[in-house]
């Protein structure tokens, strides 16, 4: 499709766990083109997961060039870039050569679980400072592992030349030709190194994890110009005007900017976030306190929006596993039809603990399992049990949010690839007992990054108008299956207890 609108476009880069996507939004905030490239998943050992940082960078460049080519839009018509990335995934690189010192360690990676257990006595101080649970999920122990590895295996490496960061910092550094080493508060808040009160790197935590402060990026507001692309890259110096962690970008896109508004993204993992306002809220139910986004006020002060989050490590990845590992399905879309062909899971319950369990259990050593298998179980039952487990995990997090807030969640806004599955969304409404709202644009993470960049440079003037113009594709309401779904959830919780570590 060739686009003739010449009023300008926002380019959103959505760099996820399974692939990189570039999308162009026009002045009406409509997607006019996109390009996607899948990322190779490297599993060097059980429980380990890595990405090749050079592949991430090359795929980013390819996606930008491809979407411009496909739409016929000139780079001069792009007015800004918004960047959103998989969070917690981190790496080290040499600023003199531009080369990574090791593959990036992905957020799902469990290699530092033992290290976390050794630090158990510091769990409360870490939570007090960062709002996070001591877990291998976050970046701090991954960076500590990388530094120790490089010092041991590459002893000639000059760490004075090393830079560290999450994927946003790596891509920003490359986009700007090595001129800008920065991150935003939403990504920094996921490293387990940023103090939520001061919004800066915490000296005590840097010392605890053995991470030199000088290798870390500068923390800047989420909305604002971070730098400009090297002109030779795409043919123009484009401002990078917003950076978000992917889940925070989704929250922004849904218009969840008021306390009590909630969204859930169904991606590789699922992440449910509730906006909590301008005041930092602490959870009593093992939810994470996190930065939603930040921006600079006219007087130069920092405006911070906060959120509570539930992290479910393995959801969409279960469907990918059914396809790529077990070969039970050929495409993800098949799961909807297969699950609908049976009345229930025939007593089968699936626990998707491939990378341990996140909220509310935070058990790094839990492992996945099918329970309740009998001779009558068929492929359809197993597939259905996997989809049901995704919804059950979300139910656990919604319960935690309800207990923390005292006001029950009345509507769940959703996005992400798996939300296209009508069976899953209907089952989610049934098990929650509340409506589930699905937007017309599933790529809310990219949309949020675009909204942020466009607002930051004045391409769009009013956030409320952007949100009001978003289209809702469908609302799922609790149906006839709600009673059975909620009863089976109780049994699923008992199944979860079987896989928790002693």
N, C-alpha and C positions, 0 to 999 in steps of 0.2 A: 504493500500500500504506500503510495507516494502522497505525502502531506504537503499542502500548499499554504497552510496557515503560517504567516511570517511574523506573528506577534511575539514570538519567543517561546522557548521550551526549558523545562527543568529536567536535568538528567539525574535519575536516581540509581545509585549503585547498591545493590542488595547482595552482600557477600555472605552466603550461608554455609551451613555445614556440608551439604551435599552438592552445592554448585553456586556459581556466580551469575547474577542477572543484572542487566542494564535496561532501564525503562525510561522512556521519554514521556513527559506529561506536558500537555499544551496549556494555554492560558485558562482554559475552562477546567483544568485539573483532570483531564481525561487522558488515559494511556493511549498513545498513538503508535507505539511500537515497543518491542522488547526483544532481547536476545539472551540466550541462556547457554551456559556451558557447565557440564557436570564435572565435579572434582573427584580425583582418585582418592580412595580411602585406603590408608596404609595401616596394617595390623601386624606390627613386628613381633608382638607377643600377646597371649591372651589378656584381655583387659586394657591393652594399649591401643591408642589410635592417633595417627599422625597425618598431617597434610604437608605437601611440598610447597613452601612459601613462593617459590618461583612459578609454580603452576598456578597458584592463586593470582599472582601478579599478571602473568601472561593471559590467563582467562579473563581477567578484568579488562585488560587492553583489547582483547579480541571482542568482548561483549560490547564495549563502547563503539568500536569501529563498525561492528556488524549492525547494531541498531541504527546508526547513522546511515549506513549504506542501504539497509532495507527500507528506511522511511524516505530517503532522499533529502533529509534535513541537513543543511550545512552546519558545520561546527560553530560558525559565527552566530547562528540563531540560538545556540544554547547559552542561557544567561547565568546558570549556576549549576553546581553539582551538590546533591545531598548523598551522604554516605551512611549506610547502616550495615552492621556486621554481626556475625556469630560472636557471642561474647565468651570471655574466659580463655579462649584459645590464644596461645601466646608463643613468642619466639624470641631468639637473639639473632642479631646480624651485625656485620662489620661495616661501620660507616665509611671506611676508606675504600672498600671493594664493592659494597652493596650486596654482598653475598650472605645468605643465612649461615649461621654456625651449626645448625642442626635443623631437622624438620620441625615445623610447628607442632606443639602438643595440643591436641584437641580437647575441648571442654569435657567430653565424655570419658577421657582417659583416666584410668584408675591407678597408674603406676606409683603414685605418691600416697596411697592409702596408709601404708605402714608408717610413713613419715608423719602423717596427720595424727595417728594414734600415739606416736612418741611425744607429740605436742599437746596431748589431751589436757594437761594442767593449765594450758593457756587458752582453752576454749572460751571461757567467759570473758577474759580481757579482749580477745579477738572479736567476739560478738559485740561487746560494749563499744568498741572503736569503729567497727565496720558494718554492723547490722547483719553479719553473715554467720553461718554455721561453719565450724572448722571441718572442711571437707576437701577431698582431692579435686572436686569440681572446679574450684576457683583457681586463679592464676598463680598465686603466691608460691605454693609448693612446686608447681610446674617450673616456674622461673628458677627456683632454688635448685631443682634437679638439673635443669639445663646448664646453669653456671657450674655446678659440680662436675657434670659430664665433660664440659668443654675444658675445664682446668685439668681433668684427669686424662682425657683422650686426645686433647689438642694443646699440650703444655706450652707450645710456642705462641699461642694466641695472645695478643695484647688486649686485655680486657678494657684498657683505657679507650680502645677504639670500638668497643661493643655498645650496641643500643638494644634496648629491650622494649617490648610492647605487645599489645593485642593486635588483632588483624587490622583494625582501623589505623593504628599508628604506622604499621608496615606499609599499607597501601598509600596513606597520606604522604609518607616520606618518599615513596617512589613517584607518586603523582607530581610532587613538587620538586623533583630532581634532587632529592636529598637535602632540601632547604628547610623543611619543617618537621620537627619531631614532637608531635603533640597527640593528645587524646581529649575526649570530653568527659564530663563528670559521670555520665551514665555508664560508660565503659569502665572508667577508673573505679567506680564503686563496686565493680564485680571482681576486682583483682584480689581482694582481701588485704590490700595494702593502703587503701585510702581511708582517712578518718572522716566519718560522716559529719562530725561537728565542725571541723575546720575546713573540710572539702580540699584537703591537701594530703600528700603522701605522709604517712605516719612514721616518725623516726623510730619508735619502739618496734613497730612491725618490720620495718626494713632491717633493723638489727636482728630481730628474731629469726627472720628467714634468710639473713645473710645476703641481702640484695643492695648493692651500692645505689644510692639515690641518683647519682649523676647519669646512670644508664637509662633511667625512666623518662617517659615523655612529659612535657609540660601539660598540665590539666587546664583546659579552657571550657567556656560555656558551650553547651550543645548547639545553640543557635548563634551563628556569627561566622565571619570569614576566617578560616584557618590558614589559608594560603591560596596560591594559584597553580594550576597545572603548568608543567614545563611546556612552552609553546610547541616544541618539536614533537611532542607526544601525539596530539590530535589536531594540531594546526592552529591552536589559539590558547591563550592563557585564561583558563576558566576558573572562576572562584569556587573553592570548596566551602560552602556556606552553612553546612550543618553536618554534625556527626552524632549518631545515636547508636546505642546497643539495639539489636534487632527487636527485642521485646518492648523496649521503651518507645521505639519508633512506631510500633503497632498501636500502643496505647495512645500515642499522639494522634495517629490517623483516625482512630475510632472516636475522637472527641472526648476521651476520658480524662478531662482536666478538672473534674470536681470530685471531692471526697465521696467515696462510695460507688463510683462508676468502675466497672470491672470488664476485662476482656480476657480471652484465652486464645493463644495461637497454637495451632496443631501442626507442628513441623516435625523435624527429626525427634525432638522432644516436645513436650507441651509446657507452656508457661502461662500461668494465670496471674494477672497483676491487677491490684485494686489501688486506684489513686487515693492518697490520704491527705492531700492538701499541701500547704506550705510549712507544716510542722512535722518534724520527724516523729514517726510512730514506731513503737517497739511492739513486737509480737510476743504473746504468751503461749503460742501454739506452733512454734518452730517455723513460722514464715520468715522470709528475709526482708529486712528493711533496706531499701535501696533508693537511689536517686532516679526519678523519672526523667527529668531533663532540667537544664539550667539555661538562663539567658542573662545578659547584662542589662541592668536598668539604666535609665538615662543618666543618673548620677554616678554610674560606674559600679554600683553595688551589685551583688550577685543574687538573682532571684532563683530559688530552688523549689522544684516540685518533687514531692516524695511519693513513694509507693510501698506497698507490701506485696510480696511475690511468693508464689508457690512454684517450685521447679520440679517437673516430672521428666526424668532423663530420657526415657525410652518410650515413644509413642508411635509416631510415623515410622521410626526405624524398625518397629516390629513388622510393619507391613512390608517394608523393604526386605527384611529378613525372610519373611514367608516367600517372597519372590526370588531373591537371589541365592539364599542358602538352602532353604527347605524345598524350593521348587514346587510349592503347593499352588502357586498362582503364576500367571505369566505377566499380568499387569496389576497395578494397585487398584485400578477401577473394578476389577473382578470381585474384590472383596464385598462390595455392596450387594451384588447379585447373589453371591454364595451365601452370605449371612442371612439374606431375606428368604432363602429357600428352605430354611428350617425354623421351627417355632421357637426354639431356644437352643442353648449350647449343650443340651443333653448331659448336664451335670459337670461339664468341663469348665475349669477356671484357669486362666492364664495369669501369671505374675511376670511382668515385663522388666525384670531386674537385671538387664544385660550389663548395666554399669552401676549396679547397686540401686538403692531406692533413695529418692530425694524427699521432698516434703510429703507428709510430716514425719517420716521415719528417719531419714538421714542415716542410712545404714550402707556404708561403703562395701561391705562384704556380702550383702544379700545377692542371690543369683536367681535368674529366671527359672520358671518351672510351669509345666502343665500339671494340674491336679484333677482327680476325678475321672480319669480316662477308663472307660470300660470297652467291652467288645463291640458295643453298638455305636461307638463314636466314629463319625465320618469326617472327611475333609471339611465339609461345610460347618460342622460343629466347632472344629478347631479354629477356623477362620473367624467365626462369629465370636468365639471366646476372646480372641485377640482384640477385636474391635470393642467388645464390651469392657475389656480391661482398661482401654484408653479412657473411656467414659467414667469408669469407677475411680481411676486415679484423680480425675478432675473433681469428682464428688468429694473425695477426701480433702482436697484443698479448699473447695468452697465451704465445707464444714469448718475448717480451721479459720477461714476469713470471717465466717458468721460468728464464731466464738470470740474472735478478737474484737469485732466491731460492735457486736450486740444488735446490729440491724441486719436481718437476713438479706442476702443478695436476691434481688427480684428479677434480674435480667442478665443473661450472659451474652456478651458480644463476642463473636468468633471470627477467626481468619486462619490462613495457612492452608497448605495443600490438602490435608486430610479433612478439612471442613467441607470439601466438595462431596464427601460421602454422605448421602442422604440417610442411610441406615444409621450411621454413627451419630449424626446430628439429632435424629429423632430419638435414638436411645439415650443420648445425652440429656435431652429435654425430659424424657421419662424418668431417668434416674435422679435428676436434680429436682424435678417437680416445678420447674420454672421455664419461661420461654427462652429460646436460644435464637439470637438474631444474626443472620448471615448477610454480609454486604455483597454488592455486585462485584466489587474488586477484592479478590482473595489476597492479593499481594499487599496487605496493609503495611508490612514493614517498609517496603519501597515507597508506598504512598506517604507514610509518615516522614521519611527522609526528604521526599520531594516537598511536602508541605513546609517542613522546617527551613529548607534552603530558600524556597520561594518567599517565605515570610521574612527571613533574615535580610534579604537584599531588596525587599519592597516590591517584588514581582507580584505578590499577592498582599493585600492590605489588611485582611480581616480573617482571623482564624475561625471565628464562629460561622462566617459565610461559607468557608471551605467545608466545614463539617456539615452544615445544613444542606449543601449540595450533594453530599455523598448519597448514593443510591443503595437501598436495602433490597436484596434479591429475594429473601425468604425468611420468615419467622417460623420456627418449629415450636409447637406447643405440646405440653405433656398429653399423652393419649391413653389409649386403652391398655398399653403395656406398662404403664407407670407403676402399678402396684407390684407386679412381678419383678420388675427391674430393681425397685428399691428393696424388695425382700432378698433378691439374689446378691445385692451389694453387701448385705450383712454376711452372707456365706463367703463371698470373695474376701472380705476382711479377715475371716478366719483362715483362709488359704494363704494370705499374705503372712500371717504369723508363722506359718510353716517354713518360710524361706529366710526369715530374719536370722541374723547371726546370733549365737548364744550370748 
